[in-house]
């Protein structure tokens, strides 16, 4: 007699962003990251059951010095990430937005090397108007006879970020519309027991309340897919780097964070019926890789490139003329510092605008020594930020400066200090910005909200209604850090290359950088400043 119940397990990785080894490149410290740890977990699950489906949900190849080195120096070699996915018997991979960062050539090469399908239902070749690489979905029949369909879709917002030359021959269909159409087709033609959508995108609304959590741009449509696309059993997501597991309108959802720190897992129990199988239970989980040892075989696959990467990290890529080291982190926030001035210059050149904002992210930043290595760069610029250019009014800029000025307080002795709101319960020093391309004075003796006492651009008072183009990191441009004045502002352009890569390229271009400040701003406790408002 045939067994009447069975189960399958779905495992999802997403937003690995080039992490294979279980440590951080800037510090060499051990960390819960990397495909090495993920590999150990996948092998363990496979040892327990043969009914396993493993999907990578995109943004696999970009984000660490290893990927940067491979793309710039070793692209003639096999792609180590493709080799690792082969070793782990991945069933398919979805194309993420960052897969386009180095252009189509390395992506096509990876596809040629891959023995698993690349899924891209809504990314179309303009010449044929068919899905890129030909496959919108694939079917897997498990050893227990369960038939599963996996549809791959990607956020269609990519043209708002990517270098146009990298996607010139591609067309991006609305991800929601494509999902709805293909799910209907798959049910009609394939009649699967389980319908899985792997979406390199996230949720535009709170998964429990349905309240909007971001601008409704169409970048993330996960909630809408769950609510309005009939016939989806599981939605694998990513892109937002969140850790989510739950159920929306009967659809099991997971999102496993980033860098391989966790894995998404959905266990599905089924009961036999006359036509096949009926789902009777689903359990979505996000499981941390903390405490799991990295798989040595997987590490060895990328071992040679990693060794060369580490040597490359410690090679000199440029020089500093003068002093760009940070001796007092607080002092570097109240008086313009050459390191911040340098970061501003990189941002201004990359974006081709005249106004820039940036921050000192943590208390551990030390600035750059006289001989600069790539490791120095990743140690100082610790976040995988990209750049966004917003169109802002003078009023928006003034409000942003007031938000930054609230970082400071004056104690009873009249001494400048940090507002406890930025230190407790969580340090948020990264939410204090410094600006280039405008001249301003922050007088901390004034009440919060009234501290910008001077604000000029090119020698003229900044006009309230005039529009200015400003470059900043993508986190801040989205309003992160309570910079609500940036939300829903017009995006002029997005530079989808990590800042560490932009900084490295800047050194490779200029070789020697002069440590300098133009002293366009200051923070005072008592002092007079002209006001433009």
N, C-alpha and C positions, 0 to 999 in steps of 0.2 A: 504494500500500500504506500502510495506517495505521501511524503511529509506534507502536512496541511499548513504549517507556518514556517516562516524563514525570516531572515534579516539581511540587510546590506549596510555597509558603512561607507560614507562619503567623507573624504578628507580634502581640505582646501588650504592651500597656501596663497598668499596675496601680498603684494608690495614688499617683496624680499629686498628690493633695491640693492642688489649686488652683495648681500651679506651671505657668506659661506662659513667663515671661521668664527669661533665663539669669543671674539674679543673686539675691542674698539680700536680703530686705526690711529686715532689721535693720541691715545695714552698707552696702548698695548695692554690695557687692563681687561681681564676676563669679564664677559657680559653674556646675558641670556639673549643671544642673537644667532642667526646663521642657519643655513641649510644643513650643516653638520648635525646639529641637535635634532632638527626636523627629521632627518634621515633615520636616526635611531628610533624615533617614535613611529614612523611609518613602517619600519621593518617589524617592530613589535606588534603593531596592529595586524599586519599581514600574517604573522606567525599564529595569530589567534583565529583568523577567519580568512577564507579565500574569496569572500564576497566584498571586495574593496575597490572603490573608485577614487582615484587621486587626480585632482585638478589644480593647476596653477592659474590664478586669476589675474595675472598681469603685473607690470612694473617689476620685472625680474632682473633685467640686465643693467640697470643704471643706479648709481648712488654711492659707491664706495671707491676708494683709490684703486682697488683691484679692477673694477670695471673700467675706470678711467684709463688705467695702464693698458688693459687689454685692447680697448678701442683705439687708443692712440699709438701703441707700440707693438701689439702682438695679434692683430686682427687676422693675420694669415694662419694662425693656429685654430684648432677647433674651439668653438665656444664652450667654455667650461660649464656654463649653466645648462646648456643643452645636454652635455655629457652626464651631468649629475642627474638630470631628470630621466635620462635613459637608465642610469644605474638603479634608480628608484622605481622604475616602471610606471612613470606618470602616464595617465590615459590621454590627457589633452592639456593644452595651454591656451588661455585667452590673451589677446594682445592688449596691453595697457597703454596709456597715453605716453609714458616715458620710453616705451619701446621705439618711438620715433625720434628720440633726442639726437641720435647720431646719424639720422638719415635712413633711407630705405635700404642701402647696400648691406649694412650689417644685419638688418632684420631679414632680408631675403636670404642671406648666407645662413643665418640661424635656422630658417625654415627648411632650407635644403639639407642641412645636417640632421634635422629632427626626424625621428622615427615615430613621433606622436603627432596628431593633428594640431594645427593652429586654428582656433575658432574666431571668426570675425563676421558675424551675420550682418552687422550694420556698417562695416567699413568696406566700401565698394571700390573696385577698379573702374575709373572713369571710362576706360576704353570699352569694357565689356558690361559694366554696371552689374557685375556679379561680385559676391563676397571675396575680399582679399584672400588669396591662397585657396579659394574655391570652396571652403567648408564653413557653413553657418552652424552646423551641429554634427554630432556623431551619436551612434547607437552602441550601447554595450549590453550584451547578454551575459549575465553572471553565471557561474557554474551551477547555481541553484535554479536557473531558468528565468530569473527576474530580468525583464527588459527595461533598460533605462535609457532615456534620451537626455543629452546635454547640449543645450543651446548656449553659444558664446556671444555676448554683446559687450560693447565698450561705450563709455560716455562719449557722446557726440560733440562735446564741448572742445575737443582737441584743437580745431582751427583757431580758437581764441588764445591758445598758448603757443602752439608749435611754430617753428620756423617754416614759413610757407614753402620754401624750396624742398623741405623734407616730405611734404604731403601733396605736392603739386598734382599728382596723378590719381588722387584719392577723393572719394566723396563720402561724407559721413551722414548717414541717415539718423533720424531721431531714434534713440535707443528704445524708448517706450513703444513707439509705433512698430519698429522692427520686431521687438519681442512679442507683441500681441499677434502680429501677422504670422511669425514663424511658429509660435506655440500652437496656434490654430492649425496650421499646415501639418505640423508634426503629429498632433493628435489624430488628424484625419488620415494621414498616409501611413504613419509608423505604428500607431496605437500602442504607445509604451505603457508599462505598468507604473513607471515613475518618471515625472517630468521635472528636470533640473534646469534652472537658468543660472549660468555663471556670468555675472555682470561686473565688469570693471567700472564700478560706480558705487555710490553709496545712497544714503537716505536724506531726503530733503525735509523730512518731518520727524518729530519724536516718535519712535517706534511704539510707544505705549499710548500716548495721548493724541497723536496726529497733529500736534501744534507745529507750525513751521519753525525750523531751526536755522534756516539760512535764506538768503535771497533765492527766490524761485526762478533760477536762470535756466533750468533744464540740465545743469551739469550732473546732478544726482537725482535719480527718479525711482529709487528702490521702493519707497512707500507707495507711489502711484502704481508701480508694477504689481505689487502685492494686492492692492485694492481693486485694480481694474482689469488685470489680465487673467482670464479664466483658464484654469487647468494647470497652474504652476504648483508643484508640491514643495520644491526647495529653491530658495534664492541664495546663491553664494555671492557675496559682495566684497568690496575693497575700496581702494582709492582714497578714502577718508582717513585711513590709518587708525580706525576705532576698533575696540573689542566689543562685539555685539553678538548676542545669541538670544533668540526668542521666536515669537510667532506673531505674524501680522495677517489677519483675515484668513487664518488657517494655513498660511505659508510659513514653513520653517526657514528662518534666516540666520546666517552667521557672517561675521566679519572678523578676521583674525589679527587685527593690529598691523604691525609692520616689522620688517627686518628679520622675520622668523622667530620673533619672541613668543609667538603662540601659533596654534594651528586650529582651523575650524573643523569640527567633526559633527556629522549628522548621522545618527543611527536610525534606520527605518525598519520597522517590523511589518511583515505582510502575511496575509492569509490567502490561501488558494481559492480561486473561484472558477467558474466554467470556462472563462476566456483567458485567464491568466492569474494575476495576483491583485489583491486589494490591500491598500495601506491601512493598517489598524493602529499604528502609533509612530510618532517621530520625536526624536530627542536631539535638539540642536545644542552644541556646546562649543566654547572656546577654551582650549586647554593650553596652559602655560608650559613652556619648555624649560622652566627653571629646574635645576637639579638633574637634568638629563645630559649625559655625556655625549659629545660629538662623535659621529661615526667616522672612524679612521679611513675607511675606504673612500668615502665621499671627500674628505679633506685631501686625500692623496691625489684625487683627480685634478684638483686645482693647485696642488702643491708647488709645481714648478713656476707657474705664473704668480702665485702668491709670494714665493721667495724673491722673484725678480721685482715684484711690486714693493716689498719691504725694503729692498736695496734702493729702489728708485725713490721711495719716500724719504730716505735719508740723504739723498743727493742734493746738492745745492741747486736751486732753480733761480736764484737771484740774490741781490745784495741790497742792504739798506745803508744809505748815506746819512749819517746822523743817528739819533736815538729814537726807536719806535717801540721800546719796551715799556710796559706799564708797571710802575713801581707802587702806585697808590690807586686802587680801582675807583675809590670814591672821588679822588681828586680828578680822575679822568672823566668824570661825569659832570663836574662843575666848572672845569676849564678845558677848553678844546685840546685834544690830544692828537699827536701825529698818526697814531694807529687808526683812530676814528676818521680822521681826514683822509687817510689812504683808502679805507673801505668806501667812503663817500665817492672818491674819485673813480674807483672801480665801477660802482653802481651808475654813476653819471655817464661814463663812457659806454658801458654796456647798453644803457637805455637811450642814449643820445638825447638827454634832456638837461636842464640846468638847475633843477632842485632835487635834493635827495634827503632821505631820512633813514637813520639806522640806530642801533643800540649796542651797548656792551651787554652781552647776554648773561654772563655769570661772574661770580666773584673769583673764579679760577683763571680767567684770561690774563695772559702775561704779555701780550703784544708780540712783536717780531724781533728776533735777534739780528745782528749785522749780516750774518750769512743765513739765508732763509731756505728751509727745506719744505717739501710738501707736507711733511708731518707737522711742521710749525703752523701751517695754514689750517689743517683740519683740527688742530688742537685749539685754535683761536676762534674759528668759525664752526661752532659745534652743531648747528642745525642744518638739515638738508633743505634750506630755503631756496626758492627761485625768486625772481623779481617781477613786480607788477608796476606799470605806470598808470596812475589815476589822474583824471581831470578833476581838479579841486578849485573851489573858490577861495578868495582870500579869507573869507570867514571860516571855511573848513580848516585852513591852515592855522588860523589863530586858535580855534577850538582844540585842535590837536596839540598845539604848544601848551595850552592851558592844562590839558590832560597830562602831558609830560611834566609840567611844573608842579603838579600835585604829588609827584614823587618825593618832593622835599618837604621838610618841616624845620621849624626853628625851636630849639629847646629853651628852657627857662633862662639859660645863660646867654641866649641870643646867638647860639652856635648852630650852623647849618647841619642837618642830619637827614636821615631817610624816614619818610612817613611810614609808620608801622603797617599801614594798609598794603604796602609793597613788600613786606617781610613776613607777615603773619596772617594765616597759618602757613603759607607757602611763599618762599622767596620769588618775587616777580620783578627783579631788576631789569629784565629784558623788556619790560613795558615802559621804560623811560627812553625816549628817543632824542637824538640830537640831529640837527638839520644843517644842510649845506645849500648854498645858493640863495639864502636869505640872510638878513642881519636882524638879530633880535636880542632882547634883554628880558630875563625872567627875574623879577624882584620878589623874593620869597617872603619878604615882610608883609606883602599884600595878602588879602584873603584868597583862598583857592577859588579859581575862576576869574580872578582879576590880576593875575601876575605877569601877563605879557605887557610890559610897559614901553616896548619899542619894537616895531616890526616893519622892516623895509625890504625892498627888492630892487636891485640896480639903482640904489640911491633914492628911490621914490617910495612913499608909504604904500604898503600892500593894500590894494583896493578890495573892499568887501565882496563885490560882485564879479570882479575880474577873474578869469579862469587861468589856472596854471597847471602845467604837467609836472607831476612829482613821482619819482621812483622810490619804492620801498619794498620790503620783502613781502611775499605772498600772504603770510600770516597777518601782518599788520593791515595789508590792503583789504582783507576780508573783514576788518573791524576788530580783530583779535586784540585783547588787552584793554577792552572797553573804549576803543577808538570808534565809537558809534558814528562819528561824522564821516567815516570812510565807507560805511555800508551803502550799497546801491549806487555808488558813484560810477561814472562812465570809465570803463577800462580802455585805455588807449592801446596798450600792448602788454604782452606777458612774455618774459624771457625765460623759456623752459630749460635752463641749464643751471645746475646747482651753483651757488655762490662760490663754493670751494674751487670748482672748475674755472669759473670766471676769474677768480683771484690768481690761480695758477697760470692761466693764459695771459693775464696782465703782466706777470713777472717774465714769462717767456718772451713777451713782446718787447718790454722795456729794459729787462735785465737788472738795472740799478734804479732804485726808487729813493727819492730824497724825502727824508722825514721833515715835514713842514706843517705849519698851521697858518691859516689866514685870519684867525680870530674874528670870525663873523658873528659869534654869539658869546654871551656870558650870563652867569648866574650870580645874583647879588642878594645880600640880606638887607642892606640899606644902600640906596643909590638912586640917582635920578636917571631916568631914561625917557627919551622922547616917545610919544605914543602916536600911532597913525590912526587911531580910532577915537 
